[in-house]
Amino acid sequence: MLDQSTTGIEARIVRYGDLKPCKTAFIDAHTPGSDRKENFTIIGGGVSESPDQHVHIRETPGFNIGAAGQPPNCRNSLHSHTTAEVFFVLKGRWRFFWGRYGDAGSLIANEGDIFNIPTGIFRGFENVGTDYGMIMAILGGDDAGGGVTWAPQVIEEARAHGLVLGENGVLYDSAKGEVLPDGLSPMPILSDTALASYPELPVDAVIPGHVARYWDLVALSATAPAQVIGADALLPDKPGFEVDFLTRRSLPPDMMSRDKHTVLMPVRGHWKLNWQGGETVLNPGDTCLLNPNEAHALTPSMTGEASLYRVTATDDPAGPTWTGHS
């Protein structure tokens, strides 16, 4: 968990233009169709399988923040998480798909849309826009659920292109002369029995309670923050954090503080962040971590459209998607 001491808000802002990508983060890094994607770990180590991954802020507030950047027609292969994986589209147009072979259901998400993907299903995504796209991610837990589980065909295809995932969760690239260390076995492929526990959810079981559209949130946040993810939110869940959505008139201009770690993630426009002794402007794609009880004021710095997602830690443990019955 994060040290409660403050080293200054400026030191906890990761600018979009300073993001450092990793192109070998996952097992499908050499697989045609997935070999041009970039992975970013912004807060916490995320679920990267590569020692080359740069981590901007290593300690976590109970969840991880990351991003994926991909050119058109590039996809992220089918995998599963045991804790929350929430995406919002920062740039471009994206298709999310799910199921053992990715054909159980799909949806198109545009800029600002947010998708809280149910745990325990195989999911993937691809850039179906016309330019480089970026999606921002919130992953549940300090260790993001301990990593990802890949659909068997992803592991098999990666091996054909020289990449082997060890049972320690680390990638080994035969093209670079790397081999599994003595005594280390490859990550086992899921058995048919294990695969039977991964549901094939139809679209109507996923979209209503897991997807929120940008312009709906703009309308809902006209006078107060729109509650997006939380026990009583638009997308009910208790993943160890809550998400709300802010626009120009959602907050008063006064100084305020929150008693949990909070992350600010602008979507559109420019936001002036003031605190005792300083101020800065947050722009789309920037990520700012605020410590508990850190007084600040947040207001749009220019006229025009302004929106951002705010993520706040909770005391709920990270785990499977909450159904309201657990």
N, C-alpha and C positions, 0 to 999 in steps of 0.2 A: 504494500500500500504506500501511498505518497507520504513523505515527510510533511508534517503540518507547517514547518517553517517556510517563510516567504523569501524567495530570492528575487522578487520583483516580477510584476506582471509581464513586462517586456520579455523576460527570459522564458515565459511560458506561452508565447505566441509563435506559432509556426506559420510563416507566410507561404501562400500558394507558390509564389515564384522561387522559394527556397526549398521546395520539396525535392527529395532525392529518391529517384526510382530504383527499383531492382527489377531486372529483366529475367532473372533466374530464380524467382521466389518459390515456384511450385513445380510439381512433377511434370506438368504439361508444357514446360518452357521451351522444349524443342519440337513439340507436336505441331505440324502444320495447321494453321487456323488459330493457334493459341500462342505462337512463338513471338508475337510482337507486343504482348501485353506488358504493362508496367504495374508493379505493386509498390504501395507506399505505406509505411508504418509511422504514424504520427504521434500517437500516445500509446505506450505499451508495445511489447514485442510482437503483438498480433499472432498470426498463424503461419508466418513464412517458414519454409523448409530450407532456406538457403542461409549460410553464414555470411553471404555478401549483403544481406538486407541491412540498410541503414535505419536506425531507430532514432527519431528526433527527440522525443521525451520518453525515457525508458520506464520510469515509475508510473503506476496506473492509479486511477481513482476508483477502482472497482469495475472498470470496463476499459476497452481499448477503442482507439479511433484510428482508422486507416482509410485508404482510398485505392481505387483501381482506375488506371488510365489505359484506354485502348483505342487504336485507330479503327476506322470502319471495317466491318466484316471480321473482326477479331473476337474470339470468345474465351470465356473462362469455363473450364470443364466441370462436369458433374461431380459434386462433392456434398458432404453433409456436415452439420455442426450439432453439438450437444448443448450449446448455449445460443443466445440470441445472435442473429446476423441481420442487422437493419441497414438498408441502403437508402440514400436519397440521391437523386440525379442532380449533379452540379452543372454538367455540360452534356448536351447531345440528346440522343434518343436511344433507348436501350430495350432489348427484349430479355425478359427473365423467363426461364423454363425450368420444369422440374419433373421428377419421376425417375425410375431406374434407367430409362433410356432417354429421358428428357422430353417425352411425348405425353405425359399425363396432363399437362396444362401449361399455359404461357400467358404473359401479359406484356404490353408495351408501356414503358414509363418514360415520361418526358421531364423536362427540366423542373426541378422542385418537387416532383412526386416522391413519396416515401413508401417503402415496402419492408414490413417486418416479416421476414420469411419464417414460416413455422420450422421449429427444430425437428430433426429426425427424418427429413426428406432430402433426397438428392436434388440439388439445384445447380443451375449454371446461368450465365448471362452473356450477352453479346452486344456489341455496339452496332446498331442498325441505322445509325445516322450517316451523314455525309462528311463528317469531320472528326478529328480526335475528340473523344468523349471522356468524361470523368464522373465516377460515382464515389460518394463518400460513405464510409462504413462505420457502424457502431457495433462492437462485438462484446457480448456479455462475459463478465468475469475478468479477474486480473490476468489469468493465463488463457483467456479466450476459449475456454472449454477444453484446453489441452491439445488443440490442433483440429485437423479436418480428417474426415474419412472419405476416400475416393471411391467412385464407382469402379468395379473391376476392370472395365474396358479402358479406363483412363490409365491405370497402372500398366496394363498390357501394352497399350499403344506407346506409352512413354518409354518402356523398356526397348521397344523396337527402334526408338530414336536415341538410345544411349543413356537414358536417365533411369536410375534405380533409387527407390526410396527405401532407406534402411528402417528396421523396426524401431530405431531410435528417433525417427521422424526427420532425419537429415538426408538430403539429396546427394547422390554420388554420380558424377558425370564421366562416363567412359571416354567421351571425346576429349576430355582433359587428362586422361590416364588415371582417373580415380577408380578405386575398387573398394568394395565393402571391407572394413577392417576384419581381421581374424576373429571369429566367434560371433560376428554380427550377421543376422539373417535379414533378407529383404522383408519389407512390410507385407504381411500375409494378405492375400485377397479374400474378401468376404465370401463365406460359404453360402450355398443356396438357402440354408436354414437361417443364417443371419440376414440375408437379403430380404427374406420374407417379412422381417420386422420393419422394413422401410415402406411406409404407405404410399400409394399412388393417388394422391389427392386430386379430385377434379377441380376445375376452375371455381365453381360456385362454393367450394369448401375453403378456398384460399382468399379470394379477392375481397369479399365483404368486410371481414374482420382484420385484414392484414395490409390493406393498401389505402393510402389517403392521397388525393390529388391536390396539386399545388393550388389551383384557383379556388377549390373548396376551402382550403385552409386560409387563404387570403380573406375570403368572406367571413370565416368564423373568427378571425383574429382582429376584426375591425375596431373593437373597443377593449379587448383584453386578450392575453395569450390564449391560443387554441391548444387544448390538451390533446396531444397526438397519441402518445404511448404512456400507459399507466393503468392502474386498476380500474379507474372510472373514466378512462379517456376514450377518444374516438376509436382507437385500436387497443382493446383491453389486453394488457399483459403486465407481468411483474418480473422483468428480466434483470433486475438489479440496478435499473436506472429508469428515469422518466424522460420523455421528450415533449417539449412544447414548441410552438411556432409563433413568431412575433412579426408584426408589421408596424408601420409607422405610428399608429395610435394604440398599440398594445400596452405600452408602458408609460408612466409619467416620467418626466425628465429628472426626478429627484434621485439622490443617492440611495442605494439599497444594498442589502447583503443577503446571502442565502447560507444556511447552516450546513450545506453539503458541497462537495466539489461540483463545479459546474463548468461545462464546456460550451463556448459560443462558436457557431458555425454559420457565417453569413451565406445566403443563397444569392440574393440580388441587392444592388445598391451598396452604399457605404455607411458604416456605423461608427459614430464617435464613442469611444470608451474612455470615460474619465475615472480617475481614482485619486486618492489623496497623494499629491505630489507628482501627478503625471497625467497624460492623456495620449491617445493614439487613435488611428482610424483602422477599423477592420474591414476587409474587402472580401468579395466572394472567393471562396476557396481557402481563406485563412482559418486557422483553428486557435482558439484562445482558451487556456485553462485557468479558472479562477479557484483560489483556495476557499475553504469554508470561512464565512464571516468576513470576507474581504469586501469592503464597501466600494461600490462602483455605481456609475450612472451610464446608461446606454441610450443613445438617441441617433436617429439618422443624421448624417452630416451634410446631406445635399437633398434638394427636392427630387421628386420622382419616386419610382418604385423602390422599396426597401423591405427585405425579409430575411429572417434567419431562423435556424433551428437552435434550440437551447437544450442541452442534455444535462440532467442532474442525477447524481448518485442517490440511491436509496439503500435502505437496510435489507432489502430482499435479496436472498441468495441467487446467484446466477444458476440457471438450469433450464430444463425444458420449457417450452411455451406454456404459459399459465392459461388454464381453461376456465378459471373461476370456480373450479371444484376442488382445487388442491390447497 
